[in-house]
Amino acid sequence: MDSKYFSFMDTTYRLIKSSLLFWVYLFKHAIVLGFSISFCTLIDVVEEILGGNAQAIRQLFREKSKRYRNSKILSLLLIGLTIYFSAFVILPFPKGWSSAVVATIKFVCLYMLLLIWILFMYTSYTMVKLQLPAKQAALYGFYLMVKHFLRSFALLLVFLAIIWLSGYNAVFFLFFAPSIYVMCTRAIIGSIYRSDREQSSVFI
């Protein structure tokens, strides 16, 4: 019992440290250019932790991040599109516009915003699991997102839940949210890459 307890506490500590290092690497790579690098590295490190790797977390981050240095354009697109669609959702429209038109535009932009982030999750996980470059990972990620609609919807619900909880608790956001979301992503779509692995050769 004691060994299981200490193992659980050690894993929890390592996951918390991984979340903090995610933020460190995010700012280290200037956020706009480093989001995909940091997130893919976090996915890779969490996989190692849950797989029993006892290597130092900082060292794991340092080693794994080198694999994803060429994904800066993906980060730039993600942040750019997020800002673009968020502006339509948040900012007010001119007074002369019909409320129905404004509501439709806001709904479409919100839908696109959520779709982009779910696609990013699939793309990142594909880059880690199949070691594909960003462009091919995005194509295969889109294919999986459409094929596994219910899993994609579950991923969206978890994404929204994490955002909602983070809005109420900054400690949760900084220390727990990144690793928890990666573990949820792993639970929801991790098995896809085992069952669909042979089909990924089409995109390689």
Rosetta silent file (secondary structure, phi, psi, omega in degrees, C-alpha in Angstrom):
SEQUENCE: MDSKYFSFMDTTYRLIKSSLLFWVYLFKHAIVLGFSISFCTLIDVVEEILGGNAQAIRQLFREKSKRYRNSKILSLLLIGLTIYFSAFVILPFPKGWSSAVVATIKFVCLYMLLLIWILFMYTSYTMVKLQLPAKQAALYGFYLMVKHFLRSFALLLVFLAIIWLSGYNAVFFLFFAPSIYVMCTRAIIGSIYRSDREQSSVFI
SCORE:     score description
SCORE:     0.000 S_00000001
   1 L     0.000  -44.780 -179.523    0.000    0.000    0.000 S_00000001
   2 H   -61.971  -40.720 -179.027    2.804    2.407    0.951 S_00000001
   3 H   -64.938  -37.490  178.239    4.663    1.761   -2.292 S_00000001
   4 H   -68.081  -38.708  179.336    1.529    2.497   -4.323 S_00000001
   5 H   -64.604  -47.539 -179.683    0.924    5.681   -2.365 S_00000001
   6 H   -66.448  -34.559  176.407    4.479    6.932   -2.851 S_00000001
   7 H   -64.723  -41.909  178.030    4.349    5.957   -6.519 S_00000001
   8 H   -63.545  -44.981 -179.608    1.134    7.951   -6.920 S_00000001
   9 H   -65.367  -38.163  178.977    2.600   10.968   -5.130 S_00000001
  10 H   -66.266  -43.168  178.237    5.779   10.807   -7.187 S_00000001
  11 H   -63.320  -42.983  178.499    3.806   10.633  -10.444 S_00000001
  12 H   -60.891  -44.393  178.843    1.610   13.536   -9.329 S_00000001
  13 H   -60.853  -42.853 -178.615    4.665   15.606   -8.441 S_00000001
  14 H   -67.601  -35.238  177.420    6.265   14.865  -11.804 S_00000001
  15 H   -69.216  -39.146  176.385    3.063   15.806  -13.650 S_00000001
  16 H   -63.441  -43.404  178.451    2.840   19.102  -11.739 S_00000001
  17 H   -63.501  -36.144  177.549    6.463   19.833  -12.584 S_00000001
  18 H   -63.834  -41.146  177.828    5.707   19.023  -16.229 S_00000001
  19 H   -60.959  -43.379 -179.826    2.869   21.559  -16.226 S_00000001
  20 H   -66.027  -40.203  178.565    5.180   24.240  -14.854 S_00000001
  21 H   -68.843  -28.193  173.841    7.887   23.445  -17.390 S_00000001
  22 H   -57.759  -46.625  179.232    5.270   23.676  -20.133 S_00000001
  23 H   -66.664  -38.137  178.723    4.761   27.341  -19.195 S_00000001
  24 H   -60.910  -47.765 -179.286    8.520   27.902  -18.927 S_00000001
  25 H   -70.155  -30.541  177.711    9.125   26.536  -22.424 S_00000001
  26 H   -62.787  -46.974  179.103    6.109   28.407  -23.756 S_00000001
  27 H   -74.178  -31.189  177.888    7.548   31.752  -22.666 S_00000001
  28 H   -61.309  -35.889  179.540   11.056   30.672  -23.578 S_00000001
  29 L   -98.503   22.212  171.689    9.908   30.268  -27.189 S_00000001
  30 L    66.309   26.961  173.611    7.980   33.570  -27.145 S_00000001
  31 L    59.586  -65.934 -175.478    4.471   32.005  -26.907 S_00000001
  32 L   -59.310  -38.756 -178.361    3.451   32.792  -30.506 S_00000001
  33 L   -96.854   -8.562 -171.478    6.215   30.618  -31.946 S_00000001
  34 L  -115.369    4.331 -175.503    6.453   28.122  -29.126 S_00000001
  35 H   -64.354  -47.266 -178.662    2.985   26.827  -28.356 S_00000001
  36 H   -67.697  -35.996  177.707    3.212   23.696  -30.499 S_00000001
  37 H   -61.013  -49.604 -177.459    6.794   23.038  -29.336 S_00000001
  38 H   -65.780  -42.451 -176.419    5.762   23.251  -25.675 S_00000001
  39 H   -70.644  -43.230  177.465    2.543   21.289  -26.079 S_00000001
  40 H   -63.545  -39.481  177.052    4.069   18.457  -28.126 S_00000001
  41 H   -62.544  -42.305  178.667    6.935   18.249  -25.643 S_00000001
  42 H   -62.115  -44.038  177.553    4.442   18.043  -22.776 S_00000001
  43 H   -57.395  -47.436 -178.469    2.546   15.220  -24.519 S_00000001
  44 H   -62.082  -43.217 -178.466    5.814   13.337  -25.041 S_00000001
  45 H   -68.538  -41.529  177.929    6.944   13.857  -21.447 S_00000001
  46 H   -62.736  -38.680  175.749    3.581   12.813  -19.964 S_00000001
  47 H   -59.465  -41.832  179.568    3.739    9.651  -22.085 S_00000001
  48 H   -66.555  -43.033 -179.457    7.174    8.935  -20.599 S_00000001
  49 H   -62.199  -49.138 -178.777    6.006    9.609  -17.027 S_00000001
  50 H   -70.099  -19.406  176.220    2.948    7.368  -17.316 S_00000001
  51 L   -85.488   -3.002  176.029    5.127    4.764  -19.002 S_00000001
  52 L    97.891    7.508  178.621    7.368    4.595  -15.929 S_00000001
  53 L   -69.701  122.846 -177.014   10.355    6.640  -17.103 S_00000001
  54 L   -96.944    9.415 -179.975   12.135    7.929  -13.976 S_00000001
  55 L   -62.763  150.317 -179.766   14.393   10.337  -15.851 S_00000001
  56 L   -57.172  136.900 -175.826   14.532   13.917  -14.550 S_00000001
  57 H   -62.433  -43.710 -179.580   11.641   15.998  -15.926 S_00000001
  58 H   -60.558  -39.332  178.716   13.812   18.951  -16.875 S_00000001
  59 H   -68.257  -40.120  177.002   16.113   16.654  -18.828 S_00000001
  60 H   -60.705  -44.988  178.347   13.159   15.002  -20.562 S_00000001
  61 H   -60.220  -43.947 -178.091   11.828   18.410  -21.615 S_00000001
  62 H   -62.347  -41.678 -178.008   15.246   19.436  -22.888 S_00000001
  63 H   -74.006  -46.463 -175.009   15.627   16.265  -24.970 S_00000001
  64 H   -69.219  -34.810 -176.068   12.064   16.001  -26.276 S_00000001
  65 H   -62.742  -25.463 -179.996   11.693   19.670  -27.252 S_00000001
  66 H   -63.338  -26.782 -178.422   14.434   19.283  -29.874 S_00000001
  67 H   -69.567  -24.441 -169.611   12.108   17.051  -31.926 S_00000001
  68 H  -114.597   18.951 -178.830    9.523   19.782  -32.397 S_00000001
  69 H   -65.368  -23.420 -178.082   11.630   22.848  -33.160 S_00000001
  70 H   -88.382   13.121 -177.931   10.387   22.868  -36.762 S_00000001
  71 H  -104.224   21.670 -177.583    6.744   23.349  -35.735 S_00000001
  72 H   -65.023  -34.785  179.455    6.955   27.119  -35.177 S_00000001
  73 H   -64.669  -37.128  176.920    4.770   27.856  -38.224 S_00000001
  74 H   -60.405  -43.615  177.672    2.051   25.654  -36.718 S_00000001
  75 H   -62.200  -44.085 -179.227    2.172   27.752  -33.534 S_00000001
  76 H   -61.147  -42.911  178.140    2.054   30.970  -35.519 S_00000001
  77 H   -64.815  -43.762 -179.159   -1.008   29.778  -37.460 S_00000001
  78 H   -59.596  -51.951 -177.697   -2.745   28.602  -34.301 S_00000001
  79 H   -66.692  -40.823  179.873   -2.256   31.868  -32.412 S_00000001
  80 H   -62.179  -47.155  179.216   -2.985   33.991  -35.493 S_00000001
  81 H   -67.746  -34.877  177.353   -6.252   32.214  -36.295 S_00000001
  82 H   -62.797  -45.512  178.826   -7.238   32.243  -32.619 S_00000001
  83 H   -64.305  -42.400 -177.027   -6.817   36.010  -32.437 S_00000001
  84 H   -62.011  -52.793 -177.272   -8.607   36.506  -35.765 S_00000001
  85 H   -72.877  -32.168  177.848  -11.729   34.471  -34.934 S_00000001
  86 H   -64.013  -34.855  179.397  -11.779   35.613  -31.300 S_00000001
  87 H   -60.646  -40.208  179.099  -11.964   39.214  -32.481 S_00000001
  88 H   -68.231  -32.238 -178.415  -15.217   38.468  -34.321 S_00000001
  89 H   -77.750  -39.871 -171.874  -16.642   36.730  -31.253 S_00000001
  90 H   -90.256  -46.256 -172.708  -15.606   39.308  -28.642 S_00000001
  91 L   -73.360  146.962  179.687  -15.562   42.700  -30.364 S_00000001
  92 L   -73.803  150.598  176.983  -18.843   44.556  -31.042 S_00000001
  93 L   -92.807  162.754  176.683  -20.181   44.954  -34.589 S_00000001
  94 L   -56.104  148.048 -174.901  -21.353   48.279  -36.099 S_00000001
  95 L   -62.427  -27.831 -176.958  -24.769   49.375  -34.800 S_00000001
  96 L   -75.393   -9.262 -176.884  -26.419   49.221  -38.212 S_00000001
  97 L   -76.845  145.228  176.413  -25.933   45.462  -38.557 S_00000001
  98 L   -65.901  139.207 -179.841  -28.858   43.095  -38.082 S_00000001
  99 H   -63.097  -32.931  179.063  -28.721   41.194  -34.780 S_00000001
 100 H   -67.166  -41.136  178.513  -29.453   37.938  -36.643 S_00000001
 101 H   -65.516  -44.582  179.529  -26.485   38.485  -38.988 S_00000001
 102 H   -61.244  -44.740  179.962  -24.204   39.369  -36.077 S_00000001
 103 H   -62.313  -39.562  179.204  -25.315   36.289  -34.119 S_00000001
 104 H   -65.339  -45.351  179.760  -24.703   34.056  -37.155 S_00000001
 105 H   -62.703  -43.983  179.673  -21.224   35.461  -37.758 S_00000001
 106 H   -63.265  -40.405  179.482  -20.305   35.095  -34.081 S_00000001
 107 H   -64.538  -45.677 -179.549  -21.574   31.504  -34.011 S_00000001
 108 H   -62.167  -43.379 -179.071  -19.629   30.542  -37.140 S_00000001
 109 H   -67.011  -38.709  176.700  -16.454   32.171  -35.824 S_00000001
 110 H   -65.332  -41.785  177.843  -16.818   30.463  -32.433 S_00000001
 111 H   -60.694  -45.413  179.344  -17.378   27.132  -34.186 S_00000001
 112 H   -63.841  -38.661  179.936  -14.254   27.667  -36.321 S_00000001
 113 H   -62.272  -46.320  178.903  -12.253   28.656  -33.242 S_00000001
 114 H   -67.016  -38.599  179.215  -13.164   25.488  -31.373 S_00000001
 115 H   -62.117  -41.446  179.876  -12.583   23.376  -34.495 S_00000001
 116 H   -61.713  -42.525 -178.133   -9.089   24.842  -34.899 S_00000001
 117 H   -71.103  -36.652  176.740   -8.150   23.983  -31.318 S_00000001
 118 H   -67.756  -40.584  176.222   -9.464   20.420  -31.530 S_00000001
 119 H   -61.853  -38.094  178.183   -7.575   19.953  -34.800 S_00000001
 120 H   -61.619  -39.224  178.664   -4.468   21.284  -33.079 S_00000001
 121 H   -63.056  -45.480  177.465   -4.825   18.619  -30.378 S_00000001
 122 H   -63.140  -43.040 -179.341   -5.061   15.865  -32.981 S_00000001
 123 H   -61.472  -45.212 -179.089   -2.167   17.363  -34.951 S_00000001
 124 H   -63.737  -44.964 -178.716    0.051   17.592  -31.868 S_00000001
 125 H   -65.775  -35.417  177.644   -0.738   14.060  -30.746 S_00000001
 126 H   -67.134  -40.144  177.859   -0.061   12.776  -34.278 S_00000001
 127 H   -60.700  -37.798 -178.567    3.300   14.557  -34.360 S_00000001
 128 H   -76.829  -49.011 -173.254    4.268   12.856  -31.103 S_00000001
 129 H   -73.924  -37.846 -175.447    2.886    9.370  -31.709 S_00000001
 130 H  -108.995   -2.576  179.169    3.760    8.979  -35.388 S_00000001
 131 L    53.338   44.636  176.740    6.668   11.452  -35.615 S_00000001
 132 L   -93.120  150.583  172.225    5.183   13.143  -38.677 S_00000001
 133 L   -65.055  162.290 -171.448    6.072   16.701  -39.763 S_00000001
 134 H   -55.522  -44.203 -175.976    3.470   19.353  -38.940 S_00000001
 135 H   -63.409  -47.380  179.427    1.841   19.498  -42.393 S_00000001
 136 H   -69.050  -35.284  177.841    1.318   15.741  -42.687 S_00000001
 137 H   -64.343  -36.918  178.635    0.282   15.522  -39.032 S_00000001
 138 H   -66.280  -40.792  179.030   -2.394   18.164  -39.653 S_00000001
 139 H   -64.382  -46.461 -179.912   -3.792   16.216  -42.625 S_00000001
 140 H   -69.640  -36.138  177.365   -3.897   12.956  -40.702 S_00000001
 141 H   -62.901  -39.551  177.785   -5.218   14.754  -37.615 S_00000001
 142 H   -64.798  -41.974  177.617   -8.087   16.214  -39.646 S_00000001
 143 H   -59.351  -44.561  179.386   -8.905   12.766  -41.008 S_00000001
 144 H   -68.329  -38.436 -179.558   -9.013   11.339  -37.461 S_00000001
 145 H   -61.184  -41.155  179.946  -11.026   14.275  -36.132 S_00000001
 146 H   -74.654  -43.673 -177.371  -13.745   13.714  -38.737 S_00000001
 147 H   -63.816  -42.020 -176.930  -13.673    9.914  -38.562 S_00000001
 148 L  -104.842   65.930 -173.626  -13.878    9.784  -34.771 S_00000001
 149 H   -59.931  -43.565 -176.996  -16.552   12.436  -34.292 S_00000001
 150 H   -65.683  -38.644  176.338  -17.702   11.276  -30.842 S_00000001
 151 H   -66.024  -38.493  178.122  -14.138   11.266  -29.512 S_00000001
 152 H   -63.390  -39.827  178.509  -13.635   14.721  -30.988 S_00000001
 153 H   -66.157  -40.252  176.785  -16.770   15.910  -29.226 S_00000001
 154 H   -62.971  -39.802  177.900  -15.533   14.408  -25.948 S_00000001
 155 H   -62.724  -39.464  177.793  -12.221   16.179  -26.470 S_00000001
 156 H   -63.703  -43.385 -179.977  -14.105   19.450  -26.969 S_00000001
 157 H   -62.510  -41.914  178.113  -16.064   18.961  -23.740 S_00000001
 158 H   -65.087  -42.086  178.207  -12.871   18.321  -21.786 S_00000001
 159 H   -57.446  -48.043  179.803  -11.248   21.362  -23.406 S_00000001
 160 H   -66.401  -37.296  178.919  -14.165   23.592  -22.371 S_00000001
 161 H   -65.098  -41.370  178.529  -14.211   22.090  -18.856 S_00000001
 162 H   -63.503  -42.627  178.217  -10.498   22.803  -18.397 S_00000001
 163 H   -62.863  -43.510 -179.137  -10.990   26.403  -19.556 S_00000001
 164 H   -62.485  -47.056  179.252  -13.981   26.824  -17.225 S_00000001
 165 H   -64.938  -38.596  179.730  -12.112   25.451  -14.193 S_00000001
 166 H   -64.671  -31.815  178.723   -9.027   27.510  -15.030 S_00000001
 167 H   -66.975  -22.324 -178.786  -11.146   30.642  -15.053 S_00000001
 168 H   -98.627  -17.291 -174.007  -12.070   30.039  -11.423 S_00000001
 169 L  -146.328  108.396 -178.230   -8.700   28.903  -10.100 S_00000001
 170 H   -68.455  -31.783  179.065   -5.328   30.248  -11.211 S_00000001
 171 H   -64.443  -45.143  176.610   -3.462   27.579   -9.235 S_00000001
 172 H   -59.004  -44.462 -178.332   -5.285   24.840  -11.134 S_00000001
 173 H   -59.580  -45.145 -175.284   -4.504   26.621  -14.426 S_00000001
 174 H   -79.366  -43.083 -170.284   -0.765   26.906  -13.743 S_00000001
 175 H   -94.428  -27.531 -170.979   -0.003   23.691  -11.852 S_00000001
 176 H  -121.525  -37.381 -170.420   -2.518   21.132  -13.099 S_00000001
 177 H   -53.306  -49.823 -177.209   -4.402   22.140  -16.264 S_00000001
 178 H   -57.838  -50.642 -177.524   -1.723   21.358  -18.917 S_00000001
 179 H   -68.693  -37.717  178.668   -0.908   17.845  -17.673 S_00000001
 180 H   -63.666  -42.383 -179.719   -4.529   16.988  -16.868 S_00000001
 181 H   -65.540  -39.104  177.662   -5.624   17.990  -20.342 S_00000001
 182 H   -63.501  -41.079  178.615   -2.849   15.926  -21.931 S_00000001
 183 H   -65.333  -38.934  176.508   -3.862   12.895  -19.838 S_00000001
 184 H   -65.162  -42.067  176.479   -7.507   13.359  -20.863 S_00000001
 185 H   -59.863  -43.058  178.594   -6.440   13.661  -24.502 S_00000001
 186 H   -61.034  -41.993 -179.256   -4.411   10.485  -24.097 S_00000001
 187 H   -68.550  -34.978 -175.473   -7.409    8.664  -22.610 S_00000001
 188 H   -81.530  -46.648 -173.452   -9.797    9.840  -25.329 S_00000001
 189 H  -116.794    0.523 -178.541   -7.762    9.514  -28.520 S_00000001
 190 L   -59.840  -39.974 -177.799   -4.662    7.527  -27.518 S_00000001
 191 L   -69.154  -21.275  179.843   -6.145    4.201  -28.628 S_00000001
 192 H   -58.044  -39.277 -173.951   -6.907    5.628  -32.088 S_00000001
 193 H   -75.369  -16.252  173.270   -3.231    5.548  -32.983 S_00000001
 194 H   -84.718  -40.588 -176.965   -2.985    1.874  -32.139 S_00000001
 195 H   -79.399  -27.865 -175.437   -6.083    0.836  -34.101 S_00000001
 196 L  -108.016   10.835 -172.655   -5.493    3.170  -37.089 S_00000001
 197 H   -56.794  -39.942 -177.508   -1.713    3.004  -37.261 S_00000001
 198 H   -64.946  -28.188 -178.540   -1.661    1.126  -40.597 S_00000001
 199 H   -77.043  -17.753 -178.469   -3.792    3.831  -42.248 S_00000001
 200 H   -67.731  -18.786 -179.784   -1.294    6.566  -41.331 S_00000001
 201 H   -63.200  -21.066  178.071    1.033    5.289  -44.060 S_00000001
 202 H   -65.031  -30.427 -173.654   -1.197    7.055  -46.582 S_00000001
 203 H   -97.919   -3.950 -178.467   -0.102   10.410  -45.141 S_00000001
 204 L   -90.500    0.000    0.000    3.616    9.619  -44.789 S_00000001
